[in-house]
Amino acid sequence: MAPPSGWRREGNLPAELTSFVGRERLLATIRQRLQESRLVTVTGIGGVGKSRTALRIAHQVGPQFTDGVWYVDLSRLQDPTMVPHAVNAALGIADQSARPEVETLTEWMTPRDLLVVLDSCEHLLDPCAHLIQQLLRDAPHVRVLATSRQSLGVQGEQTIPVAPLLVPGDDGGESPFVNESVQLFTERACAVLPGFTVDEENIAAVSELCRRLDGIPLAIELASVRLRALSVEQILTLLTDRFSLLAGASRTALPRHQTLRAAIGWSHELCEPAERLLWARLSIFSGDFELEAARYVCASEDLPAENVMDLISGLVEKSILLSSNERAGVRYRLIDTLRHYGKEWLDKLGETDRVRRRHREYYLQLAERGEHAWSGPRQVYWFGRMRQEHDNIRAALDYCLSDPAEARTGLELLSSLWFMWVACGFAREGRLYLERALHASPQPSKERCKALWVLAYVRSAQGDTSAALDAAEACATDAVRVGDSIAVILATKMQGSAAFLQGDLHKATALLGVAIEFHRSGRELNPGLLPAIVELAVVLTQQNELTEAESLLRDCRQLCTERGELWLRSYAVWATSAIERMTGRTHDAVQSAQESLRIKRHFHDVLGAVLAMETLSQLAVDQGEPARAARILGAAQANWRLFGLPQFGSPFFGTEHEACVKECKRLLGDEDYLEHYQQGSLMNFEEAVSYAMGEIDPGEVTS
């Protein structure tokens, strides 16, 4: 799996999957405006090519930005409060602390020279405008390129409208063969009908077709697909007849937004009835989806599941659906404009609520499958899978939180996703959803109890120990009321975790020990067992109970190995390295810390990675390499900000860190220490991990 985007210096810009035709003057204008202004908004009607134009510009100007170009797709986002989070996630900033997200963004961006592309802002104008204002004010080297159907209204904004492509006749001196609308039609036609050419015999029909479609790229692309079954002349005749009816049997051109709707409507009518029905039902998905999901959500008596694959293939051939080959299989998505059209039809059919429930059911089942499989041999698969399904998970949660009748189901879905919130880099988002769902379901229940201990887990992962204790205590109280003994023990475990982070070692020992004893007989793999073992082992290590601590970790690693669990095994190996260091086994300690770091590369586990790096800096001092230790410290401290709270906000981790810094300064002197520390702080995360692993030398780091 590729590293998360924020671990790379160059950005996360998507590849250009199709050729870009024409618009040289527009591109030059946008490039010039980006030089003059820090915010440029590209506006225009749906289907006119705003996103594609912004992507072309971003690729052209990318080399000008030292810290890359970062693309944020907002088209799938429904909740306006999630805009800062969506930007954080796109940039790969894994800050899961409790501080405001905008603060995280501005701190991360302030020293950087980068371009942010915010795509599809029109349904989130106010939150986008507020976020952009703050970023431009606080991060002086950041520029923003936005796309929207209307301007954002931000001071200093340069708005550039994207007009449709020129059509034959717009430039009296231009040959129709080099017209950009004709060129687009030709290129897309060749993709569906290899060998297609525009010649003297069909140029008149192609030109008229482009004129009838007003040069709107999406309309032209939809029309070109018809060449599989029709000639250009036949397409033009059918389209002209349809448009004439819409325009009142006159030759007057339709308004451009109506031209696009007419072109989409024509494509809709040319689909088979079952394809039209599937198109409407697929519009419920947010982002991309797999065949299994489409079958479950969209199938019914009038649309058998066994027919869905053939219908999807038909929609792909008609360019209604886009398909992409991922490592885990083929995934599909509707172009945003076509998804909105499908939703309108779903509403007209009166099926929106039913299909949304099916969508929610599918992702609840998926979350439960992921929860049960998380601590097994396919853990890395589930990490990638749930990150891939993030948009649809959000849509399912939004549905649950918008309907009081779905509140309890929302708690089930949220608490089943504990591993996504804690282990996949979404603690901040999980906390937001959990708190909203718990507020909507105040009555004690087993579902509420589970959500409360998951919330305590998430808050601990953020370093917010007092809030974690509040949730754990509320869980314990509710669990007694509803007779949920499992929740009582899990609440006890979460109280122990908070005590551990607060440095109350005796309290942590007692509480974590209770959780471990409760689960030991069943050797279950869940949040109540394995984390408690690692945490208790760390607490015992601090109390110099090294033999018992190492025995616990050995048992934990063995259990992880038996089940194929990797994520928590990496923490157990890291904790073992501390014991090995304390008992003089320096070589073994380095091997263990690096093994932990190696495993963490499979996950977006910034916290665990920087903890391992801190340990490796301490070991470098032990090995007489204070300069190397200082560089690792610099890299770790700079990259703690990707997590958000240096040293986890815990006195336990802070004490170890300060001791290492003090020893480095004693050995190197303050001036040399600062020089090496600053060298390390320039590393991005991928470079920092590679350096700590001993895979690269300082000279190989890109400054």
Protein Blocks (a to p, Z undefined) as FASTA:
>chain_A
ZZdfklpmnbjcdcdfbdceejklmmmmmmmmmmmpcbdcdeddehiommmmmmmmmmmm
mmmpmnopadddfklpmblklmmmmmmmmnopabfbfbdfklmmmmmmmmpccddddehj
llmmmmmmmmmmmmmmmmmkbccddddfbdehighiacddddddddehjamkbcfklpmk
lmmmmmmmmmmmghiacdfklmmmmmmmmmmnnopaklmmmmmmmmmmmcfklmmmmmmm
mmmmmnoopabdcdfklmmmmmmmmmmmmpcfklmmmmmmmmmpgcjddfklmmmmmgcf
klcfklmmmmmmmmmmnomaccdddfkbccddddfklmmmmmmmmmmnopmmmmmmmmmm
mmmmmmmmmmmmmmmmklmmmmmmmmmmmmmmmmmmmmmmmpmklmmmmmmmmmmmmmmm
mmnopmmmmmmmmmmmmmmmmbgcfklmmmmmmmmmmmmmnopaklmmmmmmmmmmmmmm
nopaklmmmmmmmmmmmmmmnopaklmmmmmmmmmmmmmmnopacfklmmmmmmmmmmmm
mnopaklmmmmmmmmmmmmmmnopaklmmmmmmmmmmmmmmnopamlmmmmmmmmmmmmm
mpccfklmmmmmmmmmmmmmmnopaklmmmmmmmmmmmmmmnopgghlpaklmmmmmmmm
mmmmmmnopklmmmmmmmmmmpcfklmmmmmnopacfklpcZZ
